[in-house]
Each structure stands twice: as structure tokens, then as C-alpha cells.
Amino acid sequence: MKKLPEFLSYGRQSIDEDDIQIVIETLRSPFLTQGPKIQQFEQAIADYVGTQYAVAFCNGTAALHAACYAAGIGVGDEVITSPITFAASANCVRYMGGTVVFADIDANTYNIHPEEIRKKITPNTKAIIPVDFTGQPADMDVIMDIARKHNLVVIEDGAHSLGAEYKGKKVGTQADMTMFSFHPVKPITTAEGGIIVTNNEDYYRKLQLFRSHGIEQTDFSADQGGWYYEMTDLGYNYRMTDLQAALGLSQMKKIDKFIQQRREIAAFYTEAFQDIEGIIVPQQLEGANSGWHLYMVQLEGISRKFVFEQMRSLNIGVHVHYIPVYWHPYYQELGYERGLCPIAEKWYERALTLPIHPNMTVEDLSIIVSNIKELLKQPK
């Protein structure tokens, strides 16, 4: 067993001098917020994924909240999503007073299973929030067919999948709205930040309104001057700053390189662990090309806790993503019970996240792989 000299996190940002300089330049500019960098960043994302509109937010959770608002989700509405995701994918529904319905995952891809979505649709279903878990796109063609048949809105949680492709197209154009996150461990970072992309002008206007207090300038009164504005709905201050957007603009110049590096790391792991007893490597959906925000294996015949603790003691920051959302005390108190999604629960009990980010070296990878293989040889 070999210990790394310093702790290696499962994910981290990749910042260079160009990133630092553009933030410094923005600090010296007249605008720290509500300035030109926001629109430039929104345009860069829209152009990259191929949508007409993009609306930036202070974080991904705020962006999901706004998408639920734009979709008109309210009390009595049901929204179907995956249990294997960060809590925000479900919480955004609760913020609007809606009811979260969890559908089980595909055992191979770890994403929500379209057939499980079909089983959960009722007359109260308003929307579906498929999650591109680990960076692999959900099976969007099938999900969109289901949604159109039942007149449902689809909000794709692409927090992990900026730069991923689904059937030859960048993630972002398949759903009614798609959210991307820019937390430091994500494909690119704005420190904190999120965005919704869409081709629907009505959603676009509602998203803009919601992120800025529900306030807009109006022409309603000829007696008023150019200063006049009105709050037309109850919105939030969910705006991104120009500092964040400037960093994002610089990061976008490197996204293809970052994604390629992640894919190379994933390929290294998959080749190293293929056909090794005690470990199952992730599978790709046909037609999908993951951005590999996370690389997760399943362990068989060995204690995950043992492997986790041993690897952490070697300065290797393995992790687990995620506890099924309805296992959290908040959702348990709402009446959700364990056993609701058996495939997801079985998967969670065996899942382990390995480090994957562009800062890693071949030596890092070799040490991680050799240590995992040694641990798998331990007496069962």
C-alpha cells in the first residue's frame, strides 16, 4: 500500500493565471454585479450547448428553484425525480409546495429508469426532473416521449453534465429546461453558480423575473420616468455576480480540455478494474458520452466502510455520492419510507466515488488503482 504525500480530493477546481487575471480585471471595472460579464457568460453557455437562451444564477439550487417556478409547479403538483442525487434535485420541488415522487434507477447507468417514471405518473404529475448522474446523460429521448404523451414539463438536472453529449448533441437541448452547476468540483467553476438553458421564450422571461426579486421595468405609466419599475411577482435575489461570470468566461475556454482529461481518467480506471473480482465499473448508455463529473464503482464481497477508511488513511479522498434523498430525516418525516426504490438502495450500499479531476497525474491514478486492488485481496 502506498500513501500519497498530500490529500487528494475526489474533485477540485482547476484555476490558472488567465482565470485569476480576468477576475482582477473585473474587480477594477465599474461593475462587480449586474454588469456586462453576466450576459457574456450566459451567451457563452448558450452558444456552447446550442440553445437560444441562458439565465445565470448564484448557484445551481437557485437555478432549479427558478425552473420549478417557470414550470408553474405548485401545491398539489407531483414531480418525478431520481433518489440518487444531491438533495437539491428534490428540494426545488418542495420550495414551490410540490410533492416529490421518487422513481427507481437503472442498475447499469445509475440514472432514473424511464419505465419507473411511467409507473409513477398520476393525474397530479406536473413535471419530471431527470438527473444526469455522474455526468452521464439520462435517456432523454424516451423521457421526452413520456413527457409529451402526458403533457409534462421536463427540467433536466445537468449539474454534472456540462460538456457531455447525448446522441451526438451537447446536453442542454433535449429538455424544456436544463440546469448546469458551476460549483468548484464541477466541469467548470464560477466558485458558486448555476444556469438554466432553454429554447422557450416564456420560460426565459420567467427565469429572469424570478432571479431578480420579481421586479421588472415597465411602461405602464406615462406619468413616470425612466427610473420606474414594478414588482410583478414574488421573486428572489438569485443573481450571479460579474466576478463569478468573469471566472466562468475564462473557464469556458478550457472546458473541452477539462472534459477530455476527465474521459481519459475514466478510461484509465475502467481498463484497470475491468474483470477484477470484487469491483463493478460503470456502464455507458448507448448513444451517451459522459462528461465524467464523478467516477463511481460498486464493491462486492468487501466492506465499503473498510475500503473507504483505508483509502482515506492513504490520503486518497474517496467519497460516496449520494445517500438516497428520501433517507434524509426531512423526507422521512414527510412519510417516505426505506424500500421505496430497491435498486437505488442496493446500489447505494455498494457505491464508492474515486477521485477524478484534471489536476490528477498518472502517478496518482496508478497509486489509487494499486491500493484498491490490494484492498480487494484482503480476507473477506
C-alpha positions in Angstrom: 0.0 0.0 0.0 1.3 3.4 -0.9 0.3 6.7 0.7 0.1 9.9 -1.3 2.2 12.8 0.1 -0.8 15.1 0.3 -4.6 14.5 0.5 -6.1 14.1 -3.0 -9.8 15.2 -3.0 -12.4 13.4 -5.2 -12.8 16.6 -7.1 -11.4 20.2 -7.2 -11.2 23.3 -9.3 -8.6 23.9 -12.0 -7.6 27.5 -11.8 -4.8 29.2 -13.8 -3.4 32.7 -14.3 -5.8 33.6 -17.0 -8.7 32.9 -14.6 -7.1 35.0 -11.9 -6.4 37.9 -14.3 -9.9 38.2 -15.6 -11.3 38.3 -12.1 -8.8 41.0 -11.2 -9.7 43.0 -14.3 -13.4 42.7 -13.3 -12.6 43.9 -9.8 -11.1 47.0 -11.3 -14.1 47.6 -13.6 -17.1 49.7 -12.8 -19.3 46.5 -12.4 -19.0 43.9 -9.7 -22.6 42.8 -10.2 -25.4 43.3 -12.7 -22.8 44.2 -15.3 -21.8 43.0 -18.8 -20.0 39.8 -17.8 -23.3 38.2 -16.8 -24.8 38.4 -20.3 -21.4 37.4 -21.9 -21.2 34.3 -19.8 -24.9 33.4 -20.5 -24.2 33.8 -24.2 -21.1 31.6 -24.0 -23.1 28.8 -22.3 -26.0 29.1 -24.7 -23.7 29.0 -27.7 -21.8 26.0 -26.4 -24.8 23.8 -25.8 -26.8 25.2 -28.7 -29.8 26.9 -27.0 -31.4 30.3 -27.6 -31.5 31.4 -24.0 -29.5 31.0 -20.8 -30.1 32.6 -17.4 -27.4 32.6 -14.8 -28.0 32.2 -11.1 -26.0 32.4 -7.8 -25.9 28.6 -7.5 -27.4 25.5 -9.1 -30.0 25.1 -6.4 -31.4 28.6 -7.0 -31.5 27.8 -10.7 -33.5 24.6 -10.1 -35.9 26.6 -7.9 -36.4 29.1 -10.7 -37.0 26.4 -13.2 -39.8 24.9 -11.0 -41.3 28.4 -10.8 -41.1 28.9 -14.5 -42.8 25.5 -15.0 -45.6 26.6 -12.8 -45.2 23.9 -10.1 -47.3 24.5 -7.0 -49.2 22.9 -4.2 -50.8 19.6 -5.2 -48.4 19.1 -8.2 -46.3 15.9 -8.3 -42.8 15.9 -9.8 -40.9 12.7 -10.5 -37.1 12.5 -9.9 -34.3 10.2 -9.0 -33.4 9.3 -5.4 -29.7 9.1 -6.3 -28.8 12.7 -6.5 -28.0 15.7 -4.3 -31.0 16.8 -2.2 -31.4 20.0 -4.3 -33.0 18.0 -7.2 -36.0 17.2 -4.9 -35.8 20.3 -2.6 -36.6 22.6 -5.5 -40.0 21.0 -5.8 -40.7 21.4 -2.1 -39.7 25.1 -2.3 -42.7 25.6 -4.6 -45.0 23.5 -2.4 -45.0 20.5 -4.8 -44.8 16.8 -3.9 -41.7 14.8 -4.8 -42.2 11.3 -6.3 -39.1 9.1 -6.5 -38.6 6.7 -9.3 -36.0 3.9 -9.2 -32.8 3.9 -11.2 -31.4 1.7 -14.0 -28.9 -0.7 -12.3 -26.5 -0.3 -15.2 -26.4 3.5 -15.7 -27.4 4.7 -12.2 -29.8 7.2 -13.8 -33.6 7.3 -13.4 -35.2 4.4 -15.3 -37.8 5.6 -17.9 -40.1 2.6 -17.2 -40.1 3.5 -13.5 -41.1 7.0 -14.4 -44.1 5.6 -16.4 -45.2 3.7 -13.3 -45.2 6.8 -11.1 -47.3 9.1 -13.3 -50.7 10.1 -11.9 -53.3 12.8 -12.9 -51.3 15.1 -10.5 -48.0 14.7 -12.2 -46.7 18.1 -13.5 -43.1 17.6 -14.3 -40.1 15.2 -14.5 -36.6 16.1 -13.2 -34.2 13.5 -14.7 -30.7 13.8 -13.2 -27.6 13.3 -15.4 -25.8 11.4 -12.5 -22.0 11.4 -12.6 -22.1 13.3 -15.9 -23.9 10.6 -17.9 -27.0 11.9 -19.7 -30.3 10.4 -18.8 -32.2 8.6 -21.5 -33.7 11.8 -22.7 -35.4 10.6 -26.0 -37.5 8.2 -24.0 -38.2 10.6 -21.2 -39.2 13.3 -23.5 -41.6 10.9 -25.3 -43.2 10.1 -22.0 -43.4 13.8 -21.1 -45.1 14.8 -24.4 -47.6 11.9 -24.1 -48.7 13.2 -20.6 -48.1 16.9 -21.2 -45.4 17.2 -18.6 -42.5 19.7 -18.3 -39.0 18.2 -18.2 -36.3 20.0 -16.2 -33.0 18.2 -16.8 -30.7 18.4 -13.8 -27.4 18.6 -15.6 -25.4 19.7 -12.6 -22.9 17.0 -13.5 -23.1 17.0 -17.3 -22.0 20.3 -18.9 -19.9 19.1 -21.9 -21.5 15.7 -22.1 -23.2 14.5 -25.2 -26.4 12.6 -25.9 -26.9 11.1 -29.4 -24.3 13.5 -30.9 -25.6 16.7 -29.3 -24.4 18.5 -26.3 -26.6 18.1 -23.2 -28.9 21.1 -22.9 -31.1 21.0 -26.0 -33.2 17.9 -25.2 -35.3 19.1 -22.2 -37.6 22.0 -21.8 -35.1 23.5 -19.3 -31.7 22.2 -18.3 -29.6 23.3 -15.2 -25.9 23.3 -15.1 -23.9 23.9 -11.9 -20.5 25.7 -11.5 -19.5 24.6 -8.0 -15.7 24.1 -7.8 -15.8 20.3 -8.3 -18.0 20.6 -11.5 -16.7 20.6 -15.1 -16.0 24.4 -14.9 -16.4 26.7 -11.9 -17.6 30.2 -11.1 -16.9 29.4 -7.4 -20.6 29.1 -6.8 -23.1 29.4 -9.6 -25.7 27.8 -11.8 -27.6 28.4 -15.1 -30.7 27.4 -16.9 -30.7 26.9 -20.6 -33.9 26.8 -22.7 -35.4 27.4 -26.1 -38.7 28.6 -24.6 -39.0 32.4 -24.5 -41.8 32.3 -21.9 -39.6 30.2 -19.5 -36.7 32.6 -20.3 -38.7 35.7 -19.2 -40.0 34.0 -16.0 -36.5 32.8 -15.1 -35.2 36.4 -15.4 -38.0 37.8 -13.3 -37.6 35.2 -10.6 -33.9 35.7 -10.1 -34.3 39.4 -9.5 -37.0 40.0 -6.9 -39.8 39.6 -9.4 -39.1 43.2 -10.4 -39.1 44.5 -14.0 -39.0 47.9 -15.6 -42.4 48.7 -17.2 -44.1 51.2 -19.5 -47.3 51.0 -17.5 -47.5 54.7 -16.6 -46.7 57.6 -18.9 -46.5 59.8 -15.8 -43.4 58.1 -14.6 -39.8 58.4 -15.8 -37.0 56.0 -16.7 -36.5 55.2 -13.1 -39.8 53.4 -12.7 -40.1 49.7 -12.1 -42.6 47.3 -10.6 -42.5 44.1 -8.7 -45.0 41.9 -10.6 -44.4 38.6 -8.7 -42.6 37.4 -5.6 -39.1 36.7 -6.8 -35.7 36.2 -5.1 -32.3 37.8 -5.2 -30.6 34.9 -7.0 -28.3 36.9 -9.2 -24.8 35.8 -10.2 -22.1 38.4 -9.8 -19.8 39.7 -12.6 -16.8 38.3 -10.7 -18.3 34.8 -10.9 -19.3 35.3 -14.6 -15.8 36.5 -15.5 -14.3 33.4 -14.0 -16.8 31.3 -15.9 -16.0 33.0 -19.2 -12.3 32.2 -18.7 -13.1 28.6 -17.7 -15.3 28.1 -20.7 -12.2 28.5 -22.9 -10.8 25.3 -21.4 -13.9 23.2 -21.0 -13.2 20.8 -23.9 -9.7 20.2 -22.5 -11.2 19.5 -19.0 -13.8 17.1 -20.3 -11.2 15.2 -22.4 -8.9 14.9 -19.3 -11.8 13.5 -17.3 -12.6 11.0 -20.0 -9.0 9.8 -20.1 -9.0 9.3 -16.3 -12.3 7.4 -16.5 -10.9 5.2 -19.3 -7.8 4.5 -17.2 -9.9 3.4 -14.2 -12.2 1.3 -16.4 -9.4 -0.5 -18.1 -7.6 -1.1 -14.8 -10.7 -2.5 -13.0 -12.3 -4.4 -15.9 -12.9 -8.0 -14.9 -11.4 -7.6 -11.4 -13.3 -9.6 -8.9 -15.0 -7.5 -6.2 -15.4 -4.3 -8.2 -18.0 -3.3 -10.9 -17.2 -0.4 -13.2 -19.9 2.0 -14.5 -21.5 1.4 -17.8 -22.4 3.9 -20.5 -25.9 4.3 -22.0 -25.9 3.6 -25.8 -25.6 7.0 -27.5 -24.3 8.8 -24.4 -20.9 10.3 -23.9 -20.4 11.2 -20.2 -18.6 14.2 -19.0 -17.4 12.1 -16.0 -18.0 14.6 -13.2 -17.8 11.5 -11.0 -16.4 8.1 -11.4 -18.2 5.6 -9.2 -17.6 1.9 -8.8 -19.6 -0.8 -6.9 -17.8 -3.0 -4.4 -18.8 -6.7 -3.9 -17.8 -9.0 -1.1 -15.9 -6.4 0.9 -16.9 -3.7 3.4 -17.2 -0.3 1.7 -16.6 1.3 5.1 -13.3 -0.6 5.3 -12.2 0.4 1.8 -13.3 4.0 2.4 -11.3 4.3 5.7 -8.2 2.6 4.4 -8.1 4.8 1.3 -8.7 7.9 3.3 -5.8 6.9 5.6 -3.6 6.8 2.4 -4.6 10.4 1.6 -6.9 9.3 -1.2 -10.2 11.2 -1.0 -12.7 8.6 -2.0 -16.3 9.6 -1.3 -19.9 8.3 -1.6 -22.5 10.0 -3.8 -25.3 10.0 -2.7 -27.4 8.9 0.2 -30.9 8.2 -1.3 -32.7 11.5 -0.9 -35.7 10.0 0.8 -33.5 8.6 3.5 -32.8 12.1 4.8 -34.6 12.9 8.1 -36.6 15.7 6.4 -38.1 13.3 3.9 -38.6 10.6 6.4 -40.7 13.0 8.4 -42.8 13.6 5.3 -43.6 9.9 5.2 -41.2 8.5 2.7 -40.1 5.0 3.7 -37.0 3.0 3.1 -37.5 0.3 0.4 -39.2 2.8 -1.9 -36.6 2.3 -4.6 -34.9 -1.0 -4.0 -32.4 -0.9 -6.9 -31.2 2.5 -5.9 -30.8 1.4 -2.3 -28.9 -1.7 -3.2 -26.6 0.4 -5.4 -26.0 3.0 -2.7 -24.9 0.3 -0.2 -22.0 -0.7 -2.6 -21.1 2.6 -4.3 -17.7 4.3 -3.9 -16.5 7.5 -5.7 -12.9 7.6 -6.8 -11.0 10.9 -7.4 -11.4 12.4 -10.8 -10.4 15.9 -11.9 -7.9 17.4 -14.4 -5.3 18.1 -11.7 -4.5 14.4 -11.3 -1.3 12.8 -12.5 -0.7 9.3 -14.0 1.2 8.5 -10.8 -1.9 9.5 -8.7 -4.0 7.1 -10.8 -1.6 4.3 -10.6 -1.4 4.6 -6.8 -5.2 4.7 -6.4 -5.6 1.6 -8.6 -2.9 -0.4 -7.0 -4.2 0.3 -3.5 -7.8 -0.6 -4.4 -6.6 -3.9 -5.9 -4.6 -4.6 -2.8 -7.6 -4.0 -0.6 -9.8 -6.3 -2.7 -7.3 -9.1 -1.9 -8.0 -8.7 1.9 -9.7 -11.7 3.6 -13.5 -11.4 3.0 
